[in-house]
């Protein structure tokens, strides 16, 4: 049996680190001003706070 660590995009783990360590990241959908944005693509983690 294989086991993989998976988290969501609100964890703040950088994509480069996750790729290097084989950590799966599930994207969270963000709704901002009636726009449906993919958090990892449209928003910087720091800007979202």
N, C-alpha and C positions, 0 to 999 in steps of 0.2 A: 504494500500500500504506500502511495506517495502522499506526502503532506506538504502544503504550500502556505506560506503566510500571506494573508490578504487583508487589506485595509481600504478605507475610503479616502477620497481626495482631500477631505478636511483634516487629515492627520498631519499635513504639512511636510511629509516626507518628500524630498526632492526626487523628481523622476529619474535622474541619473543614478542616485543611490539605490532606488528601488530596482532599477534594471540590473545594476551591478550585483545586488544581493538577492535577485530573483524574488522580489516581493510584488505581488499583484496589487494594483490600485484600481478600485472601482470609481468611476467618475460620479460626482454628485451633480444633479441638475440645480441650477440657480435661476430663480426668476427675479429679474430686476427691471422695474419700470415697464412691466408687461412684455419683457423680452425673455426668451428662454435661452440661457447661456450655458455652455459647457464650462464648468469652473476651471478645469486645467488649461483650457485653450484661451478663454476670453478674459479671465481675471488672474492677476498676479496674487499669490497667497497673501502677501503683506497688504496689498490694496484692498482686499476683501474685508479687512478689519478697520 
